């Protein structure tokens, strides 16, 4: 994990809001790769990011549900974002991570190919999802525009929705 990402997450955990208060209209995001695409989620939705650990397969679940894993006594479902997004599965490597996302009582782990960075993005640099993606099964909240690339920002509630 990059030093910048560690610092931002530490500040979030410690409730350090001084910097945030100066930057009204700034969204803090953690970016990661799934296949060749870069995605992001709001940093406050992340419970933690860990290296892959053992999982247990659960029968009669979709292929993208890899099973469950035990994280300090909590059993958490594990979703492969590559498969969920229609890509072929990939073997675990040194850059693979589990990103544990929480929204209230809903929590799930997601397999990502690699972390890229933590960023602060002005809200005016985030456009809504394209109209062609405005159906109920859409996972894209918006599109973040940077000088050199575009980042798809995922909807936390859509990611955590259990349809298995």
C-alpha positions, 0 to 999 in steps of 0.5 A: 500500500502506498505511503500516501494511501496509508496516511489518508486512511490513518487520518480518516481513522483518527478523525482528522477533519482539519484538512477536510474542513478547508476543502469543502466539495472535495471527495476522498477516493481510493483507486484500484485496478480491475482488469485494464480499468481504474475504479474508485470508492469513497475512502470512508466506505473502506473498512480495511485493505488486506492481502489475500487470505484463505477463503471457504467456497459456498455452494450454490452461489454465482461464480463471482462469489468466491466464498467467505473469509474470516476477518477477526471473527467476522465471516465476510462474503468475498466477491471477485470484481473481475467476474462480477464485471464480466472479465475472466478470473485471474490468479492471485499475485503479489498485487492482488488485494481484498478491499473490505467495504462497509455501509452500515451493517452491510459488509463484503470483501472484494478482490481487486487486481491492485491498488493505485492511489488515494486521491482528493477530487473536487466534486465539480470534476465528477460527472454523473454516470452516462445515461446509457448506464442509468439502469437499476443494476448499474454499479457506476456512481459517476466518472471522475475526470483527471488530466490524464485519465477517467476513473469510474467511481462505484456505488457502494450500495450497488456493490454491497447489494446481495443478490445471491 
